[in-house]
Amino acid sequence: MPVPPKAKFRPQPMKGSKCAIKLMEKNGKSLTADASNVLELGASHDVLIVGAGLIGSAIAWLLSKSGCSVVLMDAGTFGGEASSSGAGMLAPGGEYREPSPAAQFAIESLAMYPAFVRQLEKESGVSIDYRNCGAIELAYDSEHWHALQARGVVQRNFGIPVHSLCPSSLNAVAPGLNSEGLFGALYYAKDACVAPADLLRSLRSLCDRGGVKILENSPVESIDAEHDRVTVRIAKQQITGRNLVLSAGSWSSLIPLSRSGAPTSIPTSVPVKGHLVGYQLPPGSLRPILRHGHHYVVQRRNGFTVAGSSEETCGFNRSVNLERIHEIRAEVSSFYTPLSTKEPTREWVGFRPGIEHQGPVISRVPGTKVWLAYGHYRNGILLTPATAHLVSDEILGYPKQIAGDWLRPDGYGRSREQRVGMS
Ligand SMILES: Cc1cc2nc3c(=O)[nH]c(=O)nc-3n(C[C@H](O)[C@H](O)[C@H](O)COP(=O)(O)OP(=O)(O)OC[C@H]3O[C@@H](n4cnc5c(N)ncnc54)[C@H](O)[C@@H]3O)c2cc1C
């Protein structure tokens, strides 16, 4: 990370912030806060962060590195929702079909990944399964192939490197790929993959070491912003901070937000459920990501192979639907034959944080020190480095390291017409 220039806002360590004072309710009962991460009752903190997924925890890490006192709150466990469910593709090539600010933001975030991972590994000592594996997009009929080629031309022009691969060369690149009837394929050389669980382990360790107070099983019930402070309510307890980041993924807009007591609306977050299927294959048996239509296969370094996915708007229904699993298995087996004879070792669901229009929302609530960082939908893992740097730099008053004016301090991001590309 470049050395930050002189900050406009130099956070002062809070008095008592190193103390372990038990967080108590008024009647004396302790809250659900982790005993090693307790808060000083009534103290004000530099930044409160609501939601400890990849987005919230990466912001917490960067802010704590700059000396801020940070409280990171989660309704469940650290990284326990979308962030630990995701497939881990870092693949603008499969997502952005038109030039747009969102596409540029994703391309920039992908470019930040190698340094982001290096820094996390170096500082935490946690090894992260991150690989510049490339991705192959397959077409089994001429219509699809023509559409893919046209898409490739557009993508090359706005900065996504892609070229055509001859079907006969594919078996050497991806043994096991079904080449029968294959019409053509695009190769996205810069697409990469990461194991989200490794990122979360590393961030957890760095947040702990950086003195971030992590409150798990602590659902924030409401947020009230005044001009110079923000107060959250958790189980009859109030915690006050100078700034707040709302990064509660699919749940973000469900948390009542007010400005000096007056209810304030923010873009509606929408859970988009996805099913995933995991298989254990020999390590190294599949290098690139394989994609065909809405289905994909991506392998971790240890051979664990993730196949996805479905997109369902059905609220927060956590049940695994065997019909969806069956569909995914049939689809991925049709283009990656090793899966046709394998039984899955794991099936799971997660909630992509969608919003009512295309996202993400990375913005400041006007007239407050509340920052919104949610709605990353299918690309939150990819967009973590860029989002974390953008939001933390903005809070600290550092100049932006991200090109373009993605974060607008006076509104909720871009209009629908400006947000294009995410399929
Ligand atoms: C099936 C599937 C596949 C995916 N594949 C990819 C992929 O290949 N590549 C990619 O880039 N992205 C992928 N994603 C998307 C990615 O996982 C998400 O965009 C990203 O994890 C969002 O991170 P987040 O921190 O915003 O949200 P989350 O990880 O959902 O974190 C939000 C946190 O807020 C907490 N919270 C909720 N309510 C409250 C409250 N009231 N108080 C306090 N805390 C609260 C939750 O408990 C949760 O831990 C996938 C997602 C799914 C579901």
The ligand as an SDF file (V2000), in Angstrom:
LIG
                    3D

 53 58  0  0  0  0  0  0  0  0999 V2000
  -23.0990  -18.6260   -3.7220 C   0  0  0  0  0  0  0  0  0  0  0  0
  -22.2200  -17.4130   -3.7540 C   0  0  0  0  0  0  0  0  0  0  0  0
  -21.1200  -17.3720   -4.6000 C   0  0  0  0  0  0  0  0  0  0  0  0
  -20.3170  -16.2330   -4.6410 C   0  0  0  0  0  0  0  0  0  0  0  0
  -19.2010  -16.2260   -5.4250 N   0  0  0  0  0  0  0  0  0  0  0  0
  -18.4190  -15.1300   -5.4800 C   0  0  0  0  0  0  0  0  0  0  0  0
  -17.2430  -15.1170   -6.2620 C   0  0  0  0  0  0  0  0  0  0  0  0
  -16.8920  -16.1160   -6.8820 O   0  0  0  0  0  0  0  0  0  0  0  0
  -16.5060  -13.9770   -6.3100 N   0  0  0  0  0  0  0  0  0  0  0  0
  -16.8580  -12.8450   -5.6200 C   0  0  0  0  0  0  0  0  0  0  0  0
  -16.1800  -11.8390   -5.7310 O   0  0  0  0  0  0  0  0  0  0  0  0
  -17.9690  -12.8430   -4.8490 N   0  0  0  0  0  0  0  0  0  0  0  0
  -18.7380  -13.9460   -4.7610 C   0  0  0  0  0  0  0  0  0  0  0  0
  -19.8680  -13.9450   -3.9900 N   0  0  0  0  0  0  0  0  0  0  0  0
  -20.2980  -12.7020   -3.3670 C   0  0  0  0  0  0  0  0  0  0  0  0
  -19.5250  -12.3950   -2.1130 C   0  0  0  0  0  0  0  0  0  0  0  0
  -19.4680  -13.5450   -1.2920 O   0  0  0  0  0  0  0  0  0  0  0  0
  -20.2160  -11.2350   -1.3970 C   0  0  0  0  0  0  0  0  0  0  0  0
  -20.4570  -10.1690   -2.2880 O   0  0  0  0  0  0  0  0  0  0  0  0
  -19.3390  -10.7190   -0.2500 C   0  0  0  0  0  0  0  0  0  0  0  0
  -18.9380  -11.7750    0.5830 O   0  0  0  0  0  0  0  0  0  0  0  0
  -20.1060   -9.6840    0.5420 C   0  0  0  0  0  0  0  0  0  0  0  0
  -19.3600   -9.3740    1.6980 O   0  0  0  0  0  0  0  0  0  0  0  0
  -20.0060   -8.4660    2.8230 P   0  0  0  0  0  0  0  0  0  0  0  0
  -18.9800   -8.3200    3.8560 O   0  0  0  0  0  0  0  0  0  0  0  0
  -20.6140   -7.2670    2.2020 O   0  0  0  0  0  0  0  0  0  0  0  0
  -21.2770   -9.3220    3.3220 O   0  0  0  0  0  0  0  0  0  0  0  0
  -21.4020  -10.6010    4.3810 P   0  0  0  0  0  0  0  0  0  0  0  0
  -20.2300  -11.4700    4.2200 O   0  0  0  0  0  0  0  0  0  0  0  0
  -22.7360  -11.1310    4.1770 O   0  0  0  0  0  0  0  0  0  0  0  0
  -21.2290   -9.8440    5.7470 O   0  0  0  0  0  0  0  0  0  0  0  0
  -22.2560   -9.0810    6.3050 C   0  0  0  0  0  0  0  0  0  0  0  0
  -22.2350   -9.3450    7.7890 C   0  0  0  0  0  0  0  0  0  0  0  0
  -23.1850   -8.4640    8.4150 O   0  0  0  0  0  0  0  0  0  0  0  0
  -23.7160   -9.1510    9.5190 C   0  0  0  0  0  0  0  0  0  0  0  0
  -24.9680   -8.5320    9.9600 N   0  0  0  0  0  0  0  0  0  0  0  0
  -26.2010   -8.6570    9.4240 C   0  0  0  0  0  0  0  0  0  0  0  0
  -27.0940   -7.9490   10.1330 N   0  0  0  0  0  0  0  0  0  0  0  0
  -26.4170   -7.3580   11.1440 C   0  0  0  0  0  0  0  0  0  0  0  0
  -26.7900   -6.5230   12.2270 C   0  0  0  0  0  0  0  0  0  0  0  0
  -28.0610   -6.1370   12.4370 N   0  0  0  0  0  0  0  0  0  0  0  0
  -25.8260   -6.1310   13.1120 N   0  0  0  0  0  0  0  0  0  0  0  0
  -24.5290   -6.5140   12.9370 C   0  0  0  0  0  0  0  0  0  0  0  0
  -24.1360   -7.3190   11.9340 N   0  0  0  0  0  0  0  0  0  0  0  0
  -25.0670   -7.7250   11.0400 C   0  0  0  0  0  0  0  0  0  0  0  0
  -23.9020  -10.5790    9.0130 C   0  0  0  0  0  0  0  0  0  0  0  0
  -23.9730  -11.4950   10.1130 O   0  0  0  0  0  0  0  0  0  0  0  0
  -22.6700  -10.7590    8.1520 C   0  0  0  0  0  0  0  0  0  0  0  0
  -21.6220  -11.4320    8.8340 O   0  0  0  0  0  0  0  0  0  0  0  0
  -20.6550  -15.1010   -3.8630 C   0  0  0  0  0  0  0  0  0  0  0  0
  -21.7080  -15.1680   -2.9830 C   0  0  0  0  0  0  0  0  0  0  0  0
  -22.4820  -16.3110   -2.9100 C   0  0  0  0  0  0  0  0  0  0  0  0
  -23.6060  -16.3690   -1.9220 C   0  0  0  0  0  0  0  0  0  0  0  0
  1  2  1  0
  2  3  1  0
  2 52  2  0
  3  4  2  0
  4  5  1  0
  4 50  1  0
  5  6  2  0
  6  7  1  0
  6 13  1  0
  7  8  2  0
  7  9  1  0
  9 10  1  0
 10 11  2  0
 10 12  1  0
 12 13  2  0
 13 14  1  0
 14 15  1  0
 14 50  1  0
 15 16  1  0
 16 17  1  0
 16 18  1  0
 18 19  1  0
 18 20  1  0
 20 21  1  0
 20 22  1  0
 22 23  1  0
 23 24  1  0
 24 25  2  0
 24 26  1  0
 24 27  1  0
 27 28  1  0
 28 29  2  0
 28 30  1  0
 28 31  1  0
 31 32  1  0
 32 33  1  0
 33 34  1  0
 33 48  1  0
 34 35  1  0
 35 36  1  0
 35 46  1  0
 36 37  1  0
 36 45  1  0
 37 38  2  0
 38 39  1  0
 39 40  1  0
 39 45  2  0
 40 41  1  0
 40 42  2  0
 42 43  1  0
 43 44  2  0
 44 45  1  0
 46 47  1  0
 46 48  1  0
 48 49  1  0
 50 51  2  0
 51 52  1  0
 52 53  1  0
M  END
$$$$
